[in-house]
Amino acid sequence: MERDLVGDSEARAGGGGRALETAPARTAPVGTASLEAAPHHGGFDASLFQRLGVAYRPERDFSVNANPYGPSDSLVGALQGLDLTAYPDPQHRPLLARMAAALGVETAQIAVDAGAARLIHACVHALCGPERPVVAAVPAFGEVYAAAAAAGARVVEVALPLPSALIAGNDGEVGDVRLAGASGADGDALAGLLAERARDVGAGLVYLVNPCNPTGTVIGEAALLDLIERLDGVPLVLDEAYLSVSEAWALAERPLPGAVVRLRSLTKEQGTPGLRMGYAVGAAGIVAALRAQQPAWVLGAAAEAGIAASVLDRGWLPGLRSRWFADRDRLVAAMEAQGWEVFVGSTPYVLVRCVDGGALRDALLSSCGVLVRDCASFGLSGWIRVSARGPDDNAVLVDALGGQRHHQR
């Protein structure tokens, strides 16, 4: 696999930001198809819990970036009294029509599936292959590597420089966030690097997670428009799984021109990881290509009802964001009071510096049943990621971290 890394191995955040040490990101070799090689994710992992001999407790899971307060009333109502005796439409056409009307697009511009991860696989299989690699801005969601491996495609990495400024405040303003690393590159430079690499290798698509996971940083509208123009028709797949629950939420409502498809995970905002719900919206040609990779009935009745409820009712989200960010800010203050260094982006999840993320995760899980996300798979082995929950749950996390603080000095 090729790698194009921006800046030095230690990227520094300016403008009052905190430094993050970066390491090579995880890659999947072409043709990998085994459980052992599967991407690492947050949430329940049977092998981890079996190894440590502890039981999974969802209320102590801070590794999953999902709404901790439960789904909207609209979703709960939609799931009641479902008729499970009838097939949905094989291509989900009635659902697509309702979504198109709500989103202000054509039905040909939307695809649905059981989670955004499956849409990533469909995009990569539709657009990439042995001669058409994926160009990925890293850190990147691990499923893009798995999708590339299954499609026989390479992943060519371009490192995201770390931010000198983060989107701040809860007013939904969408600014252009400058990205700066040790090289001094900003958003314009990043767009140039991605476009240049895409042209050099003949990329089938460029993949960008926005907001970034695990940093929570956002690339603003101006930089995105610049990137689209520079790509000059090379498809851009924007993974916006966390955008609706970020401080840059208004960017989700701004249309983007050109060969772009935007992936949305409704599971995150609804807090229903057990109900897989995702959709893609964008250029009709790209959507048609990814739809061609899907079998009939990619959704059951529950996911169909859940997607419809989520897309048609957005009025509850401002209250969710306000509550969730208030809990995040209190959690950050409590962790910093214990002496932890915390990196805060635009999302409810934050990074916490430690000596060894994997060791700290295991220690917290073994001693307190608290699960956090080890960030080694993102190339950040000296950090863990935690997503805020409610006040009582957050207090459990703070107590657990306090018990480990002496090991991290």
TORFIKOL-724362 format. One line per 3 residues: number of its first residue (from 1); their letters; for each residue z, y, x of C-alpha. Coordinates in nm, 2 decimals, padded with zeros to 4 digits. Example, Ala and Ser with C-alpha at 12.3 -4.5 7.8 and 13.67 -1.06 7.14 Angstrom:
! residues 2
1) as) 00.78:-00.45:01.23  00.71:-00.11:01.37
This chain:
! residues 409
1) mer) 00.00:00.00:00.00  -00.08:00.35:00.12  00.19:00.62:00.13
4) dlv) 00.15:01.00:00.16  00.49:01.15:00.20  00.55:01.52:00.17
7) gds) 00.80:01.67:00.42  01.05:01.49:00.64  01.26:01.18:00.56
10) ear) 01.54:01.42:00.47  01.42:01.67:00.21  01.64:01.97:00.15
13) agg) 01.68:02.16:-00.17  01.68:02.53:-00.13  01.79:02.81:-00.36
16) ggr) 02.15:02.68:-00.39  02.04:02.32:-00.45  02.20:02.03:-00.28
19) ale) 02.03:01.80:-00.02  01.91:01.45:-00.11  01.83:01.20:00.16
22) tap) 01.51:01.01:00.07  01.40:00.67:00.18  01.08:00.47:00.12
25) art) 01.03:00.41:-00.25  01.01:00.06:-00.39  00.66:-00.09:-00.41
28) apv) 00.52:-00.40:-00.57  00.25:-00.60:-00.38  -00.07:-00.67:-00.55
31) gta) -00.05:-00.99:-00.75  00.33:-00.99:-00.78  00.42:-01.16:-01.11
34) sle) 00.77:-01.31:-01.09  01.12:-01.24:-01.24  01.25:-01.18:-00.89
37) aap) 00.99:-00.91:-00.83  01.05:-00.73:-01.16  01.13:-00.36:-01.15
40) hhg) 01.49:-00.26:-01.14  01.62:-00.08:-01.44  01.94:00.06:-01.58
43) gfd) 02.12:-00.12:-01.86  02.21:-00.49:-01.90  02.10:-00.72:-01.62
46) asl) 02.21:-01.07:-01.68  02.19:-01.16:-01.31  02.42:-00.87:-01.20
49) fqr) 02.69:-00.95:-01.46  02.68:-01.32:-01.38  02.71:-01.24:-01.01
52) lgv) 03.02:-01.02:-01.06  03.17:-01.23:-01.34  03.22:-00.94:-01.58
55) ayr) 03.12:-00.88:-01.94  02.88:-00.61:-02.05  03.04:-00.33:-02.25
58) per) 02.78:-00.09:-02.40  03.04:00.19:-02.43  03.09:00.18:-02.05
61) dfs) 02.72:00.18:-01.96  02.64:00.51:-01.79  02.32:00.37:-01.64
64) vna) 02.11:00.41:-01.95  01.97:00.75:-02.03  01.99:00.71:-02.41
67) npy) 02.15:00.93:-02.68  02.51:00.80:-02.69  02.59:00.93:-03.04
70) gps) 02.36:00.71:-03.24  02.03:00.75:-03.42  01.93:01.02:-03.67
73) dsl) 02.01:00.98:-04.04  01.63:00.96:-04.10  01.60:00.66:-03.88
76) vga) 01.90:00.49:-04.03  01.76:00.55:-04.38  01.42:00.42:-04.28
79) lqg) 01.56:00.09:-04.16  01.74:00.02:-04.48  01.57:-00.21:-04.72
82) ldl) 01.27:-00.29:-04.51  01.03:-00.55:-04.64  01.00:-00.81:-04.37
85) tay) 00.78:-01.04:-04.57  00.45:-00.85:-04.52  00.24:-00.79:-04.21
88) pdp) 00.20:-00.43:-04.10  -00.16:-00.31:-04.06  -00.29:-00.48:-03.74
91) qhr) -00.38:-00.15:-03.58  -00.10:00.05:-03.75  -00.36:00.29:-03.91
94) pll) -00.13:00.42:-04.19  00.14:00.50:-03.93  -00.12:00.67:-03.70
97) arm) -00.24:00.89:-03.98  00.11:01.01:-04.06  00.18:01.08:-03.70
100) aaa) -00.14:01.26:-03.65  -00.06:01.50:-03.94  00.28:01.57:-03.80
103) lgv) 00.16:01.62:-03.44  -00.15:01.82:-03.53  -00.39:01.59:-03.36
106) eta) -00.65:01.33:-03.46  -00.56:00.97:-03.52  -00.80:00.88:-03.23
109) qia) -00.56:01.06:-03.00  -00.26:00.85:-03.06  -00.15:00.49:-02.97
112) vda) 00.18:00.32:-03.04  00.36:00.04:-02.88  00.70:-00.13:-02.84
115) gaa) 00.82:00.12:-02.58  00.66:00.35:-02.32  00.67:00.08:-02.06
118) rli) 00.41:-00.12:-02.24  00.19:00.19:-02.27  00.21:00.23:-01.89
121) hac) 00.08:-00.12:-01.85  -00.20:-00.06:-02.10  -00.31:00.26:-01.92
124) vha) -00.31:00.10:-01.58  -00.50:-00.21:-01.70  -00.75:00.01:-01.88
127) lcg) -00.82:00.25:-01.59  -00.73:00.09:-01.26  -00.82:-00.22:-01.06
130) per) -00.89:-00.34:-00.71  -01.12:-00.05:-00.64  -00.94:00.21:-00.84
133) pvv) -00.58:00.25:-00.74  -00.29:00.43:-00.91  -00.18:00.76:-00.74
136) aav) 00.19:00.80:-00.83  00.41:01.10:-00.77  00.74:00.94:-00.64
139) paf) 01.02:00.88:-00.73  00.84:00.69:-01.02  00.94:00.46:-01.30
142) gev) 00.93:00.10:-01.15  00.70:-00.03:-01.43  00.40:00.15:-01.28
145) yaa) 00.43:-00.08:-00.98  00.45:-00.39:-01.19  00.16:-00.27:-01.40
148) aaa) -00.05:-00.21:-01.09  00.04:-00.54:-00.94  -00.07:-00.72:-01.27
151) aga) -00.40:-00.52:-01.27  -00.47:-00.60:-00.90  -00.45:-00.23:-00.81
154) rvv) -00.28:-00.05:-00.52  -00.02:00.22:-00.57  -00.08:00.52:-00.35
157) eva) 00.23:00.73:-00.33  00.27:01.11:-00.30  00.63:01.22:-00.26
160) lpl) 00.77:01.48:-00.50  00.94:01.75:-00.29  01.29:01.83:-00.41
163) psa) 01.34:02.14:-00.62  01.45:02.48:-00.50  01.50:02.58:-00.86
166) lia) 01.58:02.38:-01.18  01.51:02.48:-01.53  01.84:02.61:-01.66
169) gnd) 01.99:02.70:-01.99  01.96:02.55:-02.33  01.72:02.80:-02.48
172) gev) 01.40:02.59:-02.44  01.22:02.83:-02.21  00.94:02.67:-02.03
175) gdv) 00.90:02.82:-01.68  00.71:02.70:-01.39  00.96:02.52:-01.17
178) rla) 00.89:02.56:-00.80  00.92:02.24:-00.60  01.02:02.28:-00.24
181) gas) 01.10:02.03:00.04  01.13:02.05:00.41  00.76:02.12:00.43
184) gad) 00.80:02.43:00.21  00.55:02.29:-00.04  00.58:02.42:-00.39
187) gda) 00.43:02.32:-00.73  00.08:02.45:-00.63  00.09:02.25:-00.31
190) lag) 00.20:01.94:-00.50  -00.09:01.97:-00.74  -00.32:02.01:-00.44
193) lla) -00.18:01.70:-00.27  -00.21:01.48:-00.58  -00.56:01.59:-00.65
196) era) -00.67:01.55:-00.29  -00.52:01.20:-00.27  -00.68:01.10:-00.60
199) rdv) -01.02:01.21:-00.48  -00.98:01.04:-00.14  -00.89:00.70:-00.28
202) gag) -01.10:00.71:-00.60  -00.80:00.69:-00.82  -00.82:00.54:-01.17
205) lvy) -00.53:00.76:-01.28  -00.25:00.98:-01.15  00.09:00.90:-01.28
208) lvn) 00.37:01.16:-01.30  00.71:01.14:-01.45  00.82:01.47:-01.61
211) pcn) 01.12:01.53:-01.61  01.16:01.33:-01.29  01.38:01.02:-01.30
214) ptg) 01.63:01.02:-01.14  01.65:01.38:-01.04  01.60:01.54:-01.38
217) tvi) 01.37:01.81:-01.24  01.08:01.94:-01.43  00.73:02.05:-01.34
220) gea) 00.65:02.35:-01.55  00.34:02.43:-01.76  00.16:02.65:-01.51
223) all) 00.18:02.38:-01.24  00.07:02.11:-01.48  -00.24:02.32:-01.59
226) dli) -00.32:02.37:-01.22  -00.29:02.00:-01.15  -00.52:01.91:-01.45
229) erl) -00.78:02.16:-01.33  -00.77:02.03:-00.98  -00.80:01.66:-01.09
232) dgv) -01.13:01.75:-01.24  -01.15:01.47:-01.49  -00.93:01.21:-01.31
235) plv) -00.70:01.09:-01.59  -00.34:01.22:-01.57  -00.07:01.00:-01.73
238) lde) 00.24:01.21:-01.79  00.55:01.00:-01.86  00.76:01.23:-02.08
241) ayl) 01.02:00.97:-02.17  01.31:01.23:-02.13  01.13:01.55:-02.21
244) svs) 01.25:01.59:-02.57  01.62:01.56:-02.45  01.58:01.79:-02.16
247) eaw) 01.63:02.17:-02.12  01.25:02.19:-02.10  01.20:02.04:-02.44
250) ala) 00.96:02.31:-02.55  00.71:02.19:-02.30  00.66:01.88:-02.53
253) erp) 00.52:02.11:-02.80  00.26:02.28:-02.57  -00.08:02.12:-02.58
256) lpg) -00.24:02.02:-02.25  -00.62:02.02:-02.21  -00.85:01.77:-02.04
259) avv) -00.81:01.40:-01.94  -00.44:01.38:-02.01  -00.23:01.12:-02.20
262) rlr) 00.14:01.19:-02.26  00.38:00.90:-02.30  00.68:00.94:-02.53
265) slt) 00.99:00.71:-02.56  01.16:00.76:-02.89  01.42:00.50:-02.79
268) keq) 01.58:00.76:-02.56  01.63:01.03:-02.81  01.74:00.80:-03.09
271) gtp) 01.98:00.60:-02.87  01.83:00.26:-02.98  01.73:00.06:-02.67
274) glr) 01.72:-00.25:-02.89  01.45:-00.09:-03.11  01.15:-00.05:-02.88
277) mgy) 00.95:00.26:-02.99  00.70:00.46:-02.79  00.37:00.64:-02.84
280) avg) 00.09:00.80:-02.64  -00.09:01.12:-02.73  -00.38:01.28:-02.55
283) aag) -00.75:01.26:-02.48  -00.92:01.03:-02.73  -01.13:00.86:-02.46
286) iva) -00.82:00.75:-02.26  -00.63:00.65:-02.58  -00.93:00.44:-02.69
289) alr) -00.93:00.26:-02.35  -00.56:00.18:-02.36  -00.58:00.07:-02.72
292) aqq) -00.85:-00.18:-02.62  -00.58:-00.34:-02.40  -00.35:-00.40:-02.69
295) paw) -00.33:-00.70:-02.92  -00.30:-00.67:-03.29  00.05:-00.59:-03.43
298) vlg) 00.21:-00.44:-03.13  00.49:-00.32:-03.36  00.69:-00.49:-03.63
301) aaa) 00.81:-00.33:-03.95  01.13:-00.19:-03.80  00.96:-00.02:-03.51
304) eag) 00.69:00.12:-03.74  00.95:00.27:-03.97  01.15:00.40:-03.68
307) iaa) 00.86:00.57:-03.52  00.76:00.74:-03.84  01.11:00.86:-03.90
310) svl) 01.14:00.99:-03.55  00.81:01.18:-03.54  00.83:01.32:-03.89
313) drg) 01.19:01.45:-03.86  01.26:01.66:-03.55  01.52:01.89:-03.70
316) wlp) 01.82:01.70:-03.57  01.72:01.73:-03.20  01.86:02.08:-03.13
319) glr) 02.21:01.97:-03.24  02.18:01.65:-03.03  02.08:01.85:-02.72
322) srw) 02.36:02.10:-02.76  02.62:01.83:-02.79  02.49:01.61:-02.52
325) fad) 02.45:01.89:-02.26  02.80:02.02:-02.34  02.94:01.67:-02.26
328) rdr) 02.73:01.66:-01.95  02.86:01.99:-01.82  03.22:01.88:-01.88
331) lva) 03.15:01.55:-01.71  03.00:01.73:-01.41  03.30:01.96:-01.38
334) ame) 03.54:01.67:-01.38  03.35:01.48:-01.12  03.32:01.79:-00.90
337) aqg) 03.69:01.85:-00.94  03.75:01.51:-00.78  03.53:01.61:-00.48
340) wev) 03.21:01.44:-00.58  02.88:01.61:-00.49  02.67:01.62:-00.81
343) fvg) 02.30:01.71:-00.84  02.22:01.85:-01.18  01.87:01.88:-01.32
346) stp) 01.74:01.95:-01.67  01.85:01.62:-01.83  02.17:01.46:-01.95
349) yvl) 02.17:01.24:-01.65  02.28:01.36:-01.31  02.30:01.23:-00.95
352) vrc) 02.63:01.17:-00.77  02.63:01.14:-00.39  02.81:00.84:-00.24
355) vdg) 02.81:00.63:00.08  02.62:00.33:-00.07  02.50:00.33:-00.43
358) gal) 02.48:-00.04:-00.47  02.83:-00.10:-00.33  02.98:00.18:-00.56
361) rda) 02.80:00.03:-00.86  02.94:-00.31:-00.79  03.29:-00.18:-00.73
364) lls) 03.30:00.02:-01.05  03.17:-00.27:-01.25  03.41:-00.52:-01.10
367) scg) 03.72:-00.30:-01.13  03.66:-00.12:-01.46  03.36:-00.27:-01.63
370) vlv) 03.18:00.07:-01.58  02.80:00.04:-01.51  02.61:00.32:-01.32
373) rdc) 02.26:00.32:-01.19  02.22:00.25:-00.82  01.93:00.47:-00.70
376) asf) 01.81:00.26:-00.41  01.50:00.15:-00.60  01.41:00.52:-00.62
379) gls) 01.45:00.56:-00.24  01.79:00.73:-00.28  02.04:00.47:-00.16
382) gwi) 02.32:00.72:-00.11  02.32:00.83:-00.47  02.41:00.69:-00.82
385) rvs) 02.27:00.82:-01.15  02.50:00.86:-01.45  02.41:00.97:-01.80
388) arg) 02.67:01.16:-02.00  02.83:00.99:-02.30  03.09:01.12:-02.54
391) pdd) 03.42:01.27:-02.42  03.63:00.95:-02.44  03.37:00.74:-02.26
394) nav) 03.32:01.01:-02.00  03.70:01.01:-01.93  03.68:00.64:-01.85
397) lvd) 03.40:00.71:-01.60  03.59:00.99:-01.44  03.90:00.77:-01.40
400) alg) 03.69:00.49:-01.26  03.53:00.72:-01.01  03.86:00.86:-00.91
403) gqr) 03.98:00.52:-00.82  03.68:00.48:-00.58  03.69:00.83:-00.43
406) hhq) 03.89:00.73:-00.12  03.62:00.48:-00.02  03.35:00.76:-00.03
409) r) 03.50:01.01:00.22
